[in-house]
Amino acid sequence: MVNTSHPGNIGAAARVMKNMSFSQLYLVEPKSFPNAESTAMAAGADNLLHHAKVVNSLSEALSGCALVFGTTARTRKIKHTIVEPRQAALLTSQRIFAEQEKKSEANDIAFVFGRERTGLTNEEVDLCEKLINIPCNDQFSSLNVASAVQIMAYELFLALREYEKDKPPQTDSIQYLASHDELELFFEHLQKTLVDIDFFDPAINPQIMPKLRHLYHRSELKKQEVNILRGILTATLKASKN
Amino acid sequence: MVNTSHPGNIGAAARVMKNMSFSQLYLVEPKSFPNAESTAMAAGADNLLHHAKVVNSLSEALSGCALVFGTTARTRKIKHTIVEPRQAALLTSQRIFAEQEKKSEANDIAFVFGRERTGLTNEEVDLCEKLINIPCNDQFSSLNVASAVQIMAYELFLALREYEKDKPPQTDSIQYLASHDELELFFEHLQKTLVDIDFFDPAINPQIMPKLRHLYHRSELKKQEVNILRGILTATLKASKN
């Protein structure tokens, strides 16, 4: 939860998470935490609050994740892949079991929930591989942040239960997806190279990197593909220095 | 909502109902209503509170309904048919359209939510045709009543949307996709550049281009994105000749 204003919402989110068997809560710059109102609203999910990790930036919270979903109420002017909670839950359960299969250490999947009024900033959205939009009344689409957590947690509970029932072995293609950190290192390498070859100056054209991020996020890069792309960048740098 | 203790829960329920396009709220003997806390938690769904019907008994609220679902956290010692929210939503949408078809006057479907601590009494449960149990962590299964309303309203929103789906396909986003020819020119440009910077020799590594094609095909490149990528290739070639 990013920069949450109302402590009650943090407590309510902890409760609905525990209701649906989730426990890892990260708080990025909460306005007030810990807070008695959070504890009251948690209604027995205090342990989630005690173990919540308070961090200073979203990127700090996401480090080590296999996959990151952001949530947004806006669906226009967004270039990310936008999925609904049910589809996100399916993708998550597939990914979790694939990461377990290959005994990956980076097997956490993150769901990012923005500020009560203003959601996530563009920079925060750009750290997410996919976006989730919760379908609702478009005349009254402002969901309480704990409600959004509730709906996503509920869908995840159902999807994970399905997988526990009969784990399908068709996880081959997912096993080799690049992790969040590997993607971030690639984007860093990409930007450095593009600057070195005078393709662009991020200060003058700040929209280029977000566009490239969207493009590559959509294609769900595999580890091997990231290696190829970074190999190209290394060759590019080397050639440009001849 | 039957005999709700906390006014905040009534407001929160109104908000999540409106979020999911529902409007008919019945309050059976609420402890306190109207109440400023309800209005605060409704956060813009005040109209549902203004139009809420306050009644003295559950049977009064249910009069004229086609079908009544009760909600329960208990699943043992109950002889009712127990369904999950998703199945209840499907049954509801089927029933609503069947009632509309036959122009029935009794086409309302009710969802009954009990007291915060003790739920519905046996007598109240007996007024319901079916019971809904929300799947959750059986070690922490006490859902906030507004959360239960949220989950049910969300499932209903999705189920009703399914029934109204037969609409023309959205072609807007498709218009801006790169054409096959544009993609082929990009791949040609890409291969030429990679050979020029000594990244690979297609005769020695014939698998590289197919992998890159696959990666970019998956992301469904837009025309503008192809232009950016080709701009990068042009800058790469230029830098390598310095």
Interface residues (C-beta under 8 A of the other chain):
Chain A: A12 R15 V16 K18 N19 M20 S21 A43 G44 A45 R86 I134 P135 C136 N137 F140 S141 S142 L143 N144 S147 Q150 I151 Y154 F157 L158 R161 L194 D196 I197 D198 F199 I208 K211 L212 L215 Y216 R218 S219 E220 L221 Q224 E225 I228 L229 G231 I232 A235 T236 K238 A239 S240 N242
Chain B: A12 R15 V16 K18 N19 M20 S21 A43 G44 A45 R86 I134 P135 C136 N137 F140 S141 S142 L143 N144 S147 Q150 I151 Y154 F157 L158 R161 L194 D196 I197 D198 F199 I208 K211 L212 L215 Y216 R218 S219 E220 L221 Q224 E225 I228 L229 G231 I232 A235 T236 K238 A239 S240 N242
